[in-house]
Amino acid sequence: MGLIGKKKPVTVLTAPFAELFADIGNGFGEGTSVAMALGDFDGIKEIEFDLKPFKGAKALRFDPLNGYAVIKLKRVELWTADGKVIRARDCATNGFEENGALFFLTDDPQIHLNMDPRLKDVVKAVFRVEYVATGKEATRRCRGTLVEKDGVPFGVLSVASRLLSFIKRRI
């Protein structure tokens, strides 16, 4: 069973949470976001967000955790009002990928989805996430995964090459 996020008055969550931001024309901000408490990190979580309050979103930003994380993003689905499911594959991130996992060296991990104009009728986003490590364990794993290549940490090269690839696909 998925977790469902609905737009509501801003509340401060102290427990681990995921958050979805929608750009409806003014960029990303707290006024157009939905936060969801995650509970424990056992197994794979299916996190579902209601996008009806953000009709016509130009882009989405999924923050899988409000802290350091190593995750495996299993699937991202965008649902239209008529029940059509679109698998989102075109993502940019501020983490680096290694062996199928995303490593975030920041306490504000982000995954950006650009919305195709044809997807203006998307009403729901579902993220299937495996939380491999969080907090101090995540930072330890990130440090253990970084390898210097020609004096530049591998993670920096990975993020830069993924961003460049993402931009080239848009041109």
PyMOL commands that set and color helices and strands:
alter all, ss='L'
color gray80, all
select helices_A, chain A and resi 30-32+52-54+117-119+135-145+154-170
alter helices_A, ss='H'
color red, helices_A
select strands_A, chain A and resi 3-5+17-23+33-37+44-50+59-63+69-80+85-87+91-93+96-98+101-104+111-114+122-134+148-149+152-153
alter strands_A, ss='S'
color yellow, strands_A
deselect
rebuild
show_as cartoon
